[in-house]
Amino acid sequence: MILTDDQSKAVQPWFKELEEHQEDVPLVEGDPDILEPYEFWPYAVREAREHLGTESVFAAINATVYADVRKWSRDDLEETTLVSQLRLGYMGDMREGQFPVFTTRAVTKDYIYVCPLEGPVDVSRAVRFVYFPLTSTGVRRRLGRSLYQGGEVKKRMSVSEFRKLGYLQELNRQFLHPLGLALEVVIEGGGSERFGGVWDYREDPEGVLYDEELMSDLSVNLLAERIEEKRQQRVQARVAAGCDDNGVQKLRG
């Protein structure tokens, strides 16, 4: 189905609502047997329609997810070529399940949101599904379900977020540097980030040291304080789970 301009514009208030309250959208657990996009989309729309009580729904996804959609199969998505609708983020309809797909920066790439096309704009009337693609060579892409270990969702942080939030800095400063090691992050020409390698200076008695000027930088110190604050917030729960007084898991040997 190709939406009219009015229908496309009616979707826009949802983007603002999702941007402000996306964590409040009810989460629908995926089916662990669903491995491929062509299986997921019919499943998602069926589950969403059942939860929402309407046949008229649309999917809101991050542009990064849409880029992945384009890689699955040219037969999965019936794209629109109407410029006015592309400007509104309407990319087209999934052939399986026949529901429109919109891209928006309002939502994160961790979830796919399915919302009703009609009725009041309220996040309690929407549902979301975990989005977790496996892109490693030789591994089939998975959509609709995170990897599970013991029944719990296993999430992944991006390398960029790991670096920007100070985890790389403090992992190196507090643990690896004293051992003469350093974990490296490489920023590619296009801005993407990946783990490089582990620098090895184990022969140096003092290990690895950051530049003193860097250690005086306010932003570096703020990141260190925030990481320590986050660690302290978990200590009590970890001690209760059997860890030592610093929240470090004990060896059982």
Secondary structure as UniProt FT lines:
FT   HELIX           5..21
FT   HELIX           22..24
FT   TURN            32..33
FT   HELIX           37..52
FT   STRAND          57..61
FT   HELIX           63..72
FT   TURN            74..76
FT   STRAND          77..79
FT   HELIX           83..87
FT   TURN            88..89
FT   STRAND          90..94
FT   TURN            95..98
FT   STRAND          99..103
FT   TURN            105..106
FT   TURN            109..110
FT   STRAND          111..116
FT   HELIX           123..125
FT   STRAND          127..130
FT   TURN            137..138
FT   STRAND          147..149
FT   TURN            150..151
FT   STRAND          152..154
FT   HELIX           159..164
FT   TURN            165..166
FT   HELIX           167..171
FT   HELIX           172..176
FT   HELIX           177..179
FT   STRAND          181..187
FT   TURN            189..190
FT   STRAND          193..200
FT   TURN            202..203
FT   TURN            205..206
FT   HELIX           212..215
FT   HELIX           218..240
FT   TURN            241..242
FT   TURN            245..246
//
